[in-house]
Amino acid sequence: MSSAIDALNRVFGYPSFRGQQGDIVDHVIAGGDALVLMPTGGGKSLCYQIPALVRPGTGVVISPLIALMQDQVDALRALGVRANFLNSSQELEERRLVEAEFVAGELDLLYVAPEGLGTAGVQRLLDRGKISLFAIDEAHCVAQWGHDFRPDYLALSMLHERWPDVPRIALTATATTTTRDEIATRLQLTGARHFTASFDRPNIQYRIVPKNNPSRQLLDLLRTEHAGHSGIVYCLSRASVDKHAEFLSQNGIPALPYHAGLDARTRAANQARFLREDGLVMVATIAFGMGIDKPDVRFVAHLDLPKSLEGYYQETGRAGRDGLPSTAWLAYGLQDVIQQRKMIEGSEGDAAFRRNAARHLDAMLALCESVTCRRSQILSYFGEDTAGTCGNCDTCLTPPESWDATVPAQKLLSTVLRLQKERGQKFGAGQSIDILLGKKTDKVSRFRHDELTVFGIGADLREAEWRGVVRQLLAGGFLAVEGEYGTIVLTERSREVLRGERKLMMRREVAVAKSRSGSASRSSGSSAPSPAAADLSPEASELFERLRAWRTTMAREQQVPPYIIFNDATLRGIATLAPQTLDQLATVSGVGQGKLSKFGDQVLSTVRGDAGPDAATPAETAEPAEPSAFAAGPSAPVGPSAPAAAAAGPDPSAADPDLSAADPGSSAAGPGLSAADPASGRLFSTEPVAPRAQPSRPATPPPVAPRSSGSGSSGSRPVYHGTADDSDAIPLPPEPDFFDDPGYE
């Protein structure tokens, strides 16, 4: 554990592990297999990153989205971790360099897509290097009934067969007990130790509101609670995405669309802007979101009903990764239920597929119609028992009323029955409601429905209330949707109500709870205060904003998302402490040795208030070298201890304060190397090294080739002497750069 804690402190800047992280890390370092279920923002990545740094060799991470690999690698390099990736978006020369790095043992972590790992060439490459572990990220993609099924994940069972001595860790944020069992079976992890953290995300407020002009409802939410905040809006169809992105933009909310119908260049550019800019709203189908590590997404809004509770939980979990207050907001109405039921009935899948889809939808509908704590119901679905209420969902903040809807339900079901039995007709919900309300519409008159005995017997309820009755009958399985036109028909369960054998209690909608930030509307030009600045003193709040401005400048300079420099929680810690020395700055959570060396002096200047905008630019030297927190090499003389080096801080006379890697060809370590880790033979280093050139990065990523990673490592590079069949870069199959949406227009 000492080596793991040292890596956690020095590289990531965290004082201790959270929850089960320490147990997971110890288990994998010892060579054990693990299946980890941990909510988004819970620190899953550390569970394989730390073991990869401590164990000898390179950790191979199977990641489903090549579009995000560059950002994952950038984030690790900013910490001083030697990371790179292999995928089909790279040029041949770049892939050759990455392959050479791996074979030479110059990488701590290598990211690959499941499609690439399935090729013989990549498998032969891995045979030539030393693998410390396999990490299977987003492991729920192996579940065939799941919402993100990826066929190539099924082939990952070969990892255990080909490399039986390499530990494997599979991780996911979303899995029911059934899905967990499927993951374990398909990945041959039935003998692995299972770690299940709480699925609770207490910082997220869950709210489900009756759908009534959802565009305006969304605009009101953003203006009153989330002005100037980053967020994601999910829509079912591509046309709806385009419509709402334009609507928000026209109303002063900067918004971008994302769906599978856009060309690759546009998707890449919009994703890059969302990650790198503050205050942007991404309007998207489910094609967007998995793997997005942006920590300050303040809200996730759904304008259409998700197909499953798993999908809803994963999508809403993209809000508030930094642990600060965030909102999960869903607009829900009758048409959502009809549309989803109709889609299931019209599906090309077999009967088993339709039954499974219906079960998933039923769970989602139960959440929407619940009169109890939303959070408790979500946690219960994932097998986690809870006691009491959460105090941070709409049903807890404004408890809904229940009412006895048995008689209205009988009237509605009787109307559907009479239309079918007496007239041989089937209609949508609207016609039955018009009949009950006694409306003499053209359609009512044309079909002589005003002659039915049920005509006008429902005038005691408003139309909106009748729509609620129909919606809840559909949700409960007392009505079904049939055919291309979405007509409503009776089910076996209808008889219980019609015969008076079942009492139906329904949810009565009430006014939505006032926003936590106040109910007064803000203009589109003003921003809501950052949750990270909440409860700070005026002086600390002002410093926090200065630090954010400095971070923005640095992120633009380095062409990385701002959170890769420091996240809001770390900036809050700095603003609270207002450190005056590097030693004091090093005590802030999230400030590791790599970032302390790279950014420490600039942060202190910003704290002192003597750093203007121009002072945020790095020294006018060559571009900074990619830092390395761990250097692999043969046994070498041991220099000063790591803690002593950390306390001393970086040498102010050094040309470049980045952490460096020892030359793998050297037989002796330099004077700056600290004690070797006995588990891996790696040496912790803080000595500056000569920077390596890094190609300039385009502001807008090209459609298939992400910006150059500058994959060369510091120091001399070993020549890659390949054989006749591996001297060229390994050809890789194309991988999806996003999760496709269903293509609804």
Solvent accessible surface area in square Angstrom, and as a share of the most:
residue,aa,sasa,rsa
1,M,108,0.48
2,S,94,0.61
3,S,19,0.13
4,A,0,0.00
5,I,53,0.27
6,D,33,0.17
7,A,1,0.00
8,L,1,0.00
9,N,56,0.29
10,R,24,0.09
11,V,3,0.02
12,F,13,0.05
13,G,9,0.08
14,Y,73,0.28
15,P,101,0.63
16,S,67,0.43
17,F,31,0.13
18,R,142,0.52
19,G,83,0.80
20,Q,64,0.28
21,Q,3,0.01
22,G,8,0.08
23,D,77,0.40
24,I,0,0.00
25,V,0,0.00
26,D,50,0.26
27,H,45,0.20
28,V,0,0.00
29,I,37,0.19
30,A,89,0.69
31,G,36,0.35
32,G,17,0.16
33,D,35,0.18
34,A,0,0.00
35,L,0,0.00
36,V,0,0.00
37,L,1,0.00
38,M,8,0.03
39,P,11,0.07
40,T,16,0.09
41,G,24,0.23
42,G,19,0.18
43,G,18,0.17
44,K,30,0.13
45,S,50,0.32
46,L,20,0.10
47,C,0,0.00
48,Y,4,0.02
49,Q,18,0.08
50,I,0,0.00
51,P,0,0.00
52,A,0,0.00
53,L,1,0.00
54,V,3,0.02
55,R,45,0.16
56,P,55,0.34
57,G,17,0.17
58,T,2,0.01
59,G,0,0.00
60,V,0,0.00
61,V,0,0.00
62,I,0,0.00
63,S,4,0.02
64,P,4,0.02
65,L,11,0.05
66,I,17,0.09
67,A,37,0.29
68,L,7,0.03
69,M,0,0.00
70,Q,6,0.02
71,D,14,0.07
72,Q,28,0.12
73,V,0,0.00
74,D,8,0.04
75,A,34,0.26
76,L,5,0.02
77,R,9,0.03
78,A,10,0.07
79,L,22,0.11
80,G,0,0.00
81,V,0,0.00
82,R,24,0.09
83,A,2,0.01
84,N,0,0.00
85,F,1,0.01
86,L,4,0.02
87,N,0,0.00
88,S,37,0.24
89,S,10,0.06
90,Q,10,0.05
91,E,116,0.52
92,L,90,0.45
93,E,95,0.43
94,E,29,0.13
95,R,17,0.06
96,R,65,0.24
97,L,53,0.26
98,V,0,0.00
99,E,0,0.00
100,A,6,0.05
101,E,5,0.02
102,F,2,0.01
103,V,48,0.28
104,A,37,0.29
105,G,33,0.32
106,E,4,0.02
107,L,4,0.02
108,D,0,0.00
109,L,0,0.00
110,L,0,0.00
111,Y,3,0.01
112,V,2,0.01
113,A,0,0.00
114,P,2,0.02
115,E,20,0.09
116,G,3,0.03
117,L,0,0.00
118,G,45,0.43
119,T,32,0.18
120,A,62,0.48
121,G,11,0.11
122,V,1,0.01
123,Q,23,0.10
124,R,117,0.43
125,L,4,0.02
126,L,1,0.00
127,D,74,0.38
128,R,95,0.35
129,G,22,0.22
130,K,127,0.54
131,I,12,0.06
132,S,0,0.00
133,L,0,0.00
134,F,0,0.00
135,A,0,0.00
136,I,0,0.00
137,D,19,0.10
138,E,21,0.09
139,A,0,0.00
140,H,4,0.02
141,C,0,0.00
142,V,0,0.00
143,A,1,0.01
144,Q,84,0.37
145,W,119,0.42
146,G,27,0.26
147,H,62,0.28
148,D,20,0.10
149,F,65,0.27
150,R,14,0.05
151,P,82,0.52
152,D,56,0.29
153,Y,0,0.00
154,L,55,0.27
155,A,54,0.42
156,L,3,0.01
157,S,23,0.15
158,M,33,0.15
159,L,0,0.00
160,H,69,0.31
161,E,112,0.50
162,R,99,0.36
163,W,24,0.08
164,P,81,0.51
165,D,132,0.69
166,V,21,0.12
167,P,2,0.01
168,R,5,0.02
169,I,0,0.00
170,A,0,0.00
171,L,0,0.00
172,T,1,0.00
173,A,5,0.04
174,T,2,0.01
175,A,1,0.00
176,T,19,0.11
177,T,78,0.45
178,T,105,0.61
179,T,21,0.12
180,R,36,0.13
181,D,81,0.42
182,E,31,0.14
183,I,0,0.00
184,A,6,0.04
185,T,89,0.52
186,R,84,0.31
187,L,0,0.00
188,Q,75,0.33
189,L,1,0.01
190,T,102,0.59
191,G,81,0.78
192,A,13,0.10
193,R,124,0.45
194,H,81,0.36
195,F,4,0.02
196,T,58,0.34
197,A,24,0.18
198,S,57,0.36
199,F,3,0.01
200,D,44,0.23
201,R,16,0.06
202,P,91,0.57
203,N,24,0.12
204,I,1,0.00
205,Q,5,0.02
206,Y,4,0.02
207,R,8,0.03
208,I,11,0.06
209,V,7,0.04
210,P,45,0.28
211,K,57,0.24
212,N,117,0.60
213,N,88,0.45
214,P,36,0.23
215,S,14,0.09
216,R,121,0.44
217,Q,44,0.20
218,L,0,0.00
219,L,3,0.02
220,D,82,0.42
221,L,7,0.04
222,L,2,0.01
223,R,66,0.24
224,T,12,0.07
225,E,13,0.06
226,H,11,0.05
227,A,1,0.01
228,G,43,0.42
229,H,20,0.09
230,S,4,0.03
231,G,0,0.00
232,I,0,0.00
233,V,0,0.00
234,Y,6,0.02
235,C,6,0.04
236,L,26,0.13
237,S,19,0.12
238,R,47,0.17
239,A,50,0.39
240,S,22,0.14
241,V,0,0.00
242,D,63,0.33
243,K,127,0.54
244,H,11,0.05
245,A,6,0.04
246,E,100,0.45
247,F,38,0.16
248,L,0,0.00
249,S,56,0.36
250,Q,131,0.58
251,N,31,0.16
252,G,41,0.39
253,I,13,0.06
254,P,71,0.45
255,A,12,0.09
256,L,21,0.10
257,P,33,0.21
258,Y,5,0.02
259,H,9,0.04
260,A,20,0.16
261,G,46,0.45
262,L,36,0.18
263,D,87,0.45
264,A,27,0.21
265,R,117,0.43
266,T,46,0.27
267,R,21,0.08
268,A,25,0.19
269,A,20,0.16
270,N,14,0.07
271,Q,17,0.08
272,A,12,0.09
273,R,102,0.37
274,F,0,0.00
275,L,2,0.01
276,R,53,0.19
277,E,67,0.30
278,D,63,0.33
279,G,12,0.11
280,L,5,0.02
281,V,3,0.02
282,M,1,0.00
283,V,0,0.00
284,A,0,0.00
285,T,2,0.01
286,I,73,0.37
287,A,4,0.03
288,F,3,0.01
289,G,5,0.04
290,M,10,0.04
291,G,25,0.24
292,I,5,0.02
293,D,52,0.27
294,K,4,0.02
295,P,14,0.09
296,D,21,0.11
297,V,1,0.00
298,R,7,0.03
299,F,0,0.00
300,V,0,0.00
301,A,0,0.00
302,H,5,0.02
303,L,5,0.02
304,D,29,0.15
305,L,3,0.02
306,P,13,0.08
307,K,87,0.37
308,S,8,0.05
309,L,2,0.01
310,E,12,0.05
311,G,5,0.05
312,Y,0,0.00
313,Y,6,0.02
314,Q,11,0.05
315,E,15,0.07
316,T,0,0.00
317,G,3,0.02
318,R,20,0.07
319,A,0,0.00
320,G,1,0.01
321,R,67,0.24
322,D,24,0.12
323,G,47,0.45
324,L,27,0.13
325,P,68,0.43
326,S,0,0.00
327,T,0,0.00
328,A,0,0.00
329,W,9,0.03
330,L,0,0.00
331,A,0,0.00
332,Y,5,0.02
333,G,10,0.09
334,L,9,0.04
335,Q,108,0.48
336,D,4,0.02
337,V,0,0.00
338,I,16,0.08
339,Q,68,0.30
340,Q,6,0.03
341,R,32,0.12
342,K,78,0.33
343,M,45,0.20
344,I,21,0.11
345,E,105,0.47
346,G,63,0.60
347,S,31,0.20
348,E,181,0.81
349,G,23,0.22
350,D,94,0.48
351,A,49,0.38
352,A,38,0.29
353,F,87,0.36
354,R,77,0.28
355,R,141,0.51
356,N,17,0.09
357,A,23,0.18
358,A,29,0.22
359,R,145,0.53
360,H,36,0.16
361,L,2,0.01
362,D,59,0.31
363,A,20,0.16
364,M,0,0.00
365,L,1,0.00
366,A,49,0.38
367,L,1,0.00
368,C,3,0.02
369,E,26,0.11
370,S,14,0.09
371,V,62,0.35
372,T,84,0.49
373,C,8,0.05
374,R,2,0.01
375,R,11,0.04
376,S,26,0.17
377,Q,48,0.22
378,I,2,0.01
379,L,7,0.04
380,S,71,0.46
381,Y,66,0.25
382,F,1,0.00
383,G,59,0.57
384,E,40,0.18
385,D,140,0.72
386,T,63,0.36
387,A,102,0.79
388,G,62,0.59
389,T,106,0.62
390,C,46,0.27
391,G,44,0.43
392,N,31,0.16
393,C,0,0.00
394,D,12,0.06
395,T,7,0.04
396,C,28,0.17
397,L,82,0.41
398,T,45,0.26
399,P,96,0.60
400,P,16,0.10
401,E,95,0.43
402,S,57,0.37
403,W,38,0.13
404,D,73,0.38
405,A,0,0.00
406,T,20,0.12
407,V,86,0.50
408,P,15,0.09
409,A,0,0.00
410,Q,46,0.21
411,K,45,0.19
412,L,0,0.00
413,L,0,0.00
414,S,23,0.15
415,T,0,0.00
416,V,8,0.05
417,L,57,0.28
418,R,81,0.30
419,L,4,0.02
420,Q,71,0.32
421,K,149,0.63
422,E,97,0.43
423,R,64,0.23
424,G,64,0.62
425,Q,43,0.19
426,K,90,0.38
427,F,29,0.12
428,G,27,0.26
429,A,5,0.04
430,G,37,0.36
431,Q,11,0.05
432,S,1,0.01
433,I,3,0.01
434,D,28,0.14
435,I,0,0.00
436,L,0,0.00
437,L,35,0.17
438,G,25,0.24
439,K,80,0.34
440,K,146,0.62
441,T,46,0.27
442,D,119,0.62
443,K,82,0.35
444,V,0,0.00
445,S,62,0.40
446,R,156,0.57
447,F,66,0.28
448,R,132,0.48
449,H,0,0.00
450,D,49,0.25
451,E,106,0.47
452,L,10,0.05
453,T,103,0.60
454,V,7,0.04
455,F,45,0.19
456,G,30,0.29
457,I,68,0.34
458,G,0,0.00
459,A,75,0.58
460,D,104,0.54
461,L,24,0.12
462,R,155,0.57
463,E,76,0.34
464,A,64,0.49
465,E,43,0.19
466,W,1,0.00
467,R,90,0.33
468,G,11,0.10
469,V,1,0.00
470,V,0,0.00
471,R,16,0.06
472,Q,22,0.10
473,L,0,0.00
474,L,0,0.00
475,A,15,0.12
476,G,26,0.25
477,G,22,0.21
478,F,10,0.04
479,L,3,0.01
480,A,32,0.25
481,V,6,0.04
482,E,70,0.31
483,G,48,0.46
484,E,127,0.57
485,Y,187,0.71
486,G,4,0.04
487,T,23,0.13
488,I,3,0.02
489,V,18,0.10
490,L,43,0.21
491,T,37,0.21
492,E,128,0.57
493,R,89,0.33
494,S,1,0.01
495,R,128,0.47
496,E,60,0.27
497,V,0,0.00
498,L,53,0.26
499,R,161,0.59
500,G,49,0.47
501,E,118,0.53
502,R,93,0.34
503,K,134,0.57
504,L,14,0.07
505,M,105,0.47
506,M,10,0.05
507,R,17,0.06
508,R,88,0.32
509,E,67,0.30
510,V,51,0.29
511,A,86,0.67
512,V,72,0.42
513,A,22,0.17
514,K,164,0.69
515,S,15,0.10
516,R,106,0.39
517,S,54,0.35
518,G,35,0.33
519,S,70,0.45
520,A,80,0.62
521,S,81,0.52
522,R,55,0.20
523,S,76,0.49
524,S,47,0.31
525,G,77,0.74
526,S,47,0.30
527,S,78,0.50
528,A,8,0.06
529,P,94,0.59
530,S,17,0.11
531,P,24,0.15
532,A,0,0.00
533,A,16,0.12
534,A,50,0.39
535,D,143,0.74
536,L,27,0.13
537,S,55,0.35
538,P,108,0.68
539,E,128,0.57
540,A,13,0.10
541,S,34,0.22
542,E,90,0.41
543,L,10,0.05
544,F,0,0.00
545,E,82,0.37
546,R,74,0.27
547,L,0,0.00
548,R,51,0.19
549,A,60,0.47
550,W,12,0.04
551,R,6,0.02
552,T,34,0.20
553,T,44,0.26
554,M,1,0.00
555,A,4,0.03
556,R,185,0.68
557,E,92,0.41
558,Q,38,0.17
559,Q,62,0.28
560,V,10,0.06
561,P,0,0.00
562,P,8,0.05
563,Y,34,0.13
564,I,6,0.03
565,I,1,0.01
566,F,3,0.01
567,N,41,0.21
568,D,6,0.03
569,A,45,0.35
570,T,7,0.04
571,L,0,0.00
572,R,69,0.25
573,G,25,0.24
574,I,0,0.00
575,A,3,0.02
576,T,92,0.54
577,L,86,0.43
578,A,39,0.30
579,P,1,0.00
580,Q,99,0.44
581,T,65,0.38
582,L,34,0.17
583,D,74,0.38
584,Q,80,0.36
585,L,1,0.00
586,A,34,0.27
587,T,104,0.60
588,V,11,0.07
589,S,57,0.37
590,G,9,0.08
591,V,4,0.02
592,G,2,0.02
593,Q,15,0.07
594,G,2,0.02
595,K,17,0.07
596,L,3,0.01
597,S,12,0.08
598,K,34,0.14
599,F,1,0.00
600,G,1,0.01
601,D,92,0.48
602,Q,32,0.14
603,V,0,0.00
604,L,12,0.06
605,S,24,0.16
606,T,5,0.03
607,V,14,0.08
608,R,126,0.46
609,G,48,0.46
610,D,94,0.49
611,A,25,0.19
612,G,41,0.39
613,P,114,0.72
614,D,129,0.67
615,A,51,0.39
616,A,3,0.02
617,T,61,0.36
618,P,34,0.21
619,A,78,0.60
620,E,175,0.78
621,T,92,0.54
622,A,66,0.51
623,E,94,0.42
624,P,47,0.30
625,A,1,0.01
626,E,26,0.12
627,P,4,0.02
628,S,3,0.02
629,A,5,0.04
630,F,4,0.02
631,A,0,0.00
632,A,31,0.24
633,G,32,0.31
634,P,71,0.45
635,S,110,0.71
636,A,24,0.19
637,P,90,0.57
638,V,93,0.53
639,G,28,0.27
640,P,82,0.51
641,S,53,0.34
642,A,5,0.04
643,P,94,0.59
644,A,54,0.42
645,A,25,0.20
646,A,21,0.17
647,A,63,0.49
648,A,83,0.65
649,G,17,0.17
650,P,33,0.21
651,D,82,0.43
652,P,131,0.82
653,S,95,0.61
654,A,27,0.21
655,A,95,0.74
656,D,17,0.09
657,P,46,0.29
658,D,2,0.01
659,L,2,0.01
660,S,3,0.02
661,A,13,0.10
662,A,24,0.19
663,D,54,0.28
664,P,47,0.30
665,G,70,0.67
666,S,41,0.27
667,S,96,0.62
668,A,54,0.42
669,A,19,0.15
670,G,38,0.37
671,P,115,0.73
672,G,14,0.14
673,L,7,0.03
674,S,3,0.02
675,A,46,0.36
676,A,41,0.32
677,D,5,0.02
678,P,129,0.81
679,A,56,0.44
680,S,20,0.13
681,G,36,0.35
682,R,7,0.02
683,L,7,0.03
684,F,15,0.06
685,S,1,0.01
686,T,36,0.21
687,E,68,0.31
688,P,47,0.30
689,V,38,0.22
690,A,81,0.63
691,P,53,0.33
692,R,40,0.15
693,A,98,0.76
694,Q,32,0.14
695,P,71,0.45
696,S,100,0.64
697,R,29,0.10
698,P,66,0.41
699,A,103,0.80
700,T,64,0.37
701,P,22,0.14
702,P,37,0.23
703,P,46,0.29
704,V,110,0.63
705,A,26,0.20
706,P,39,0.25
707,R,24,0.09
708,S,32,0.21
709,S,0,0.00
710,G,7,0.07
711,S,4,0.03
712,G,15,0.15
713,S,20,0.13
714,S,8,0.05
715,G,58,0.55
716,S,72,0.46
717,R,74,0.27
718,P,54,0.34
719,V,109,0.63
720,Y,51,0.20
721,H,147,0.66
722,G,29,0.28
723,T,80,0.47
724,A,111,0.86
725,D,106,0.55
726,D,26,0.14
727,S,54,0.35
728,D,91,0.47
729,A,5,0.04
730,I,17,0.09
731,P,108,0.68
732,L,25,0.13
733,P,42,0.27
734,P,116,0.73
735,E,15,0.07
736,P,55,0.35
737,D,31,0.16
738,F,30,0.12
739,F,25,0.11
740,D,95,0.49
741,D,8,0.04
742,P,60,0.38
743,G,21,0.20
744,Y,69,0.26
745,E,141,0.63
